[in-house]
Amino acid sequence: MEKLQQKIIEEGIALSDTVLKVDKFLNHQIDPQLMHEIGKEFVKRFENKKITKIVTLESSGIAPAVMAGLILDVPVVFARKKKSLTLKDGLLTSTVYSYTKQETNEISIAEKFLSEEDHVLIIDDFLANGQAALALIDIVEKTNAHVTGIGIVIEKAFQDGGDILRSKGYQIESLARIKSLENETIEFISEKEYAQ
């Protein structure tokens, strides 16, 4: 997705060989027009799939997930990282390690929002080591719902998350695939490399 890649080049900052900061349009401040384009692209890439719900993780996955949900006219459910006074009973939980924050979180979704009839599209902001996606898959599968596919805004293809998820047979659609962040330079995987 050229528009997203251009935005990453213009406003993204490679903080290290493994960390990309995109707080100007995705992780802190949100560019609504870009999120709408991202939502449309996810819908296009999964157009032949049955989708009854979208599941994401708070908070950076919510904007692209809501845009896709709006276009598909399906509910969006987000896994919470923090405990809530109003959400205590009937929780499905899993654990996820955040590489950027260097911490493990328990995430949860109220089981009443997912059922075995659901066909779930998982959407998240980043794919690095695959821990967030695997935790969301774990929760979805606890309800016997079906994972239709996984939409990722930015994949750090030099880390193993994409390979892990693809080897399990999931359809992964990453809108921008980063080959390298070395020397504070953002390099994308070319279309030719992507096809291989």
N, C-alpha and C positions, 0 to 999 in steps of 0.2 A: 504494500500500500504506500504509494509514493508520497502522499500528503503527510502521512505519519512519519515516514523516514525523514522527510524534509524538516518536520517539526523537531524531531530528535536531534538532527544535525544543528539546527539553529538554536535550540533552547536546552538541549540535554547537556549534561556535564559528566564526563568520565572521571569519577573521583579516585578510582584505582583500576587495576586490571580486571576487577570483578564487579565493581559497583558503578551503576549508572544513575545519576540524579535527574529526575524528570518532574520536579515539583512545580514547574511553571505551567504545566498543562494537564497533569494526570494525578500526581501524588499529594498535592496540597492545593494549589490553584487548579481549577478545571476549565478546559476550553470546551464549552458546550457544543460548538459547531463541529469540532474535531470528534468529540464523543459521538455525535449523531452520525457522522461519516463512518466511524468505527462500528457502531451498531448496525448500520446498513450493510457493511462489509461482512460482519458475522452472519447476518441473515442470509446474504447471498451465498456464502461458503457452506452453509448448512441447509440450503433451500430444499434439498431432497430428503431431509430427515424429519421425522415426527418429533416435535418439541412441545411439551405441555408446561414445563417450568424451566426457569433459569436459576442456577445456584451459583453464588459467588461468595467471596470472603470480604468482610469489612476491612478497611474502608475503601481502598483504591480500586477494587473491582466493581464497586456499586455503580459508578457513572456509566461505564461501557455496558454493563449488564442491563441497567434500566433502559438505556437507549435501544438495545436489541429487544428487550421485553416489550417496549412500547410499539415497535414496528411489528413484532410477532403477535401482539395482543395476548401475552401470557404473563403470569405472575413471576416476580423475581424474589427469591428467598436468599438472604445473606446470612452466612455463619457469623456468629458473634465471637469476639475474642475475650470480651469482658463479661463477667457475671452481671445479671440484671435482677433487680428486685421483683420485676413483673414476669420474669421468665425463669421458672425454677423447675417445674414438673414436666415430665415427658420429653426430656432432652436427649438428643443423640449427640454424642461427643466423639472427638478424635483429637490427636495432638499433632502439632505442626511446629517444626523448627524454623525460625526466621534467621536466615544467614545474615541479612543486613542489620538486624537488631541483636543478633547473637543471643537469642532466647527461645525457649520452648513455650508455646501457648496451647492451652486447651481451647478448642473451638466447639461451638454447639449450635444446633438447629432444633427447634421444636418439632418433634416427630409428626405433629398434626398437619404440617405443611407439605409433607411428602408421603406418597403412597406407592404401592406396587403398580398402579396404573400409570404412574408418571414416566415420561421420557424427558430426561434432564440434560440440558446443555449447561456445562460448567464454563464460566467465563472468569478470567483473572487478569490482573494487570501485567504480572511478570511470570515467566517460567525460567527457573535457574536450575535448582536441584530437584524440582518436582515435588517437594514436600507438601506445599499447600494443595496442589491438585490431588495428590494421593490421599490427603486427609479429607478433602471434599468427596472424593470417590468413595472412601470408606463410609462416610456418613450416608451418602446416597444409597449405597449397596445394603446398608443395615435396614433400609425400608423396603428392600427388594424392588426399588425403582430401577429403571434402565438408564445408563449413561449413554446418551446419544453421541456426544462428542465434547471436545474441550477447545474453547476459543481463548487465545492468549493475545494480549495487545503487543507485548515485547518479549521475545524469547532470547535469552543469552545462550546461543547455540554452542558456545564453547564449554558450557557446563552440561552435565549428563541428564538433566530432567527430561528433555525432549526424547532422548533415546530410550530412557526407562519407560516412559508412557507409551511411545510408539511400539516398543517391543511387547507391550501388554495388549496391543491390538486396538488402542483408542485412536479415533480420528482427531488429530491435533491440527488446528488451524492457527498459525502464528502470523500476525499482520506485519510484524517487523522482526527479522531474525538477525541478531548481532553476531558477527564472526569473531570480533575482537574489540577490546577496550584498551589494549596496550598502548603505552606512551601517550595516554590521555587523548587518544584518537578513536573515534567511533567508526568501525568498519562493519558493513552489512554483508550478509551472504548474497551473492549475485543470483539472478534467476537461473543461470546455467548450473551453478553449484547446488541450488535448491532442488532442481529437477533430478539430481543424481541420487 
